Amino acid sequence: MTTQPAIRYYPESDTMAIELRPWPEGRTGESAQIGGEDAGDDLVIHYAPDGEPWLWEIEHASVHPEHIAAALAQIRRRVAQTA
């Protein structure tokens, strides 16, 4: 299992998926059952079964650097808390 957040960009749809943290251990296969909620203009936040944010999906990412920066700040805070 990787402990580094994954950042994926899909140029055909200009969508970026930024994992804030790894999927919770022992919850393999459940991600398809977990939905997301609209959290802003072109931003969907997906939650893990433990109720904590897991992934930010940014549509039209090239025009939303503020969402990308906010997701990276979330990752930075999470890492600082565990250090």
C-alpha positions, -999 to +999 in steps of 0.1 A: +000+000+000+013+034-009+013+061+018+018+090-007-012+108-020-019+102-057-025+131-081-040+122-115-049+145-143-072+135-172-065+160-201-095+148-222-119+161-196-096+186-178-103+168-145-079+163-117-082+138-089-062+145-058-061+119-030-057+136+003-047+103+020-046+066+012-078+047+013-083+035+049-068+001+056-092-028+057-117-010+034-105-024+001-132-026-026-156-003-009-146+028-028-172+022-055-199+025-028-188+058-015-201+090-032-191+125-031-207+159-024-205+191-043-182+215-024-179+244-047-177+254-083-164+223-102-153+206-070-166+173-056-152+159-023-153+121-019-154+106+016-141+073+028-163+050+050-148+066+081-164+099+071-132+117+065-124+133+031-104+110+008-103+125-027-109+159-043-122+157-079-117+190-097-135+195-130-122+221-154-090+219-133-070+243-156-092+272-145-093+263-108-058+266-094-075+277-061-090+242-057-056+225-065-038+248-040-065+240-013-062+203-018-024+205-015-028+225+017-050+198+031-023+172+023+003+194+039-018+198+071-024+160+073+013+153+069+022+179+096-003+163+120+012+128+116+048+140+118 
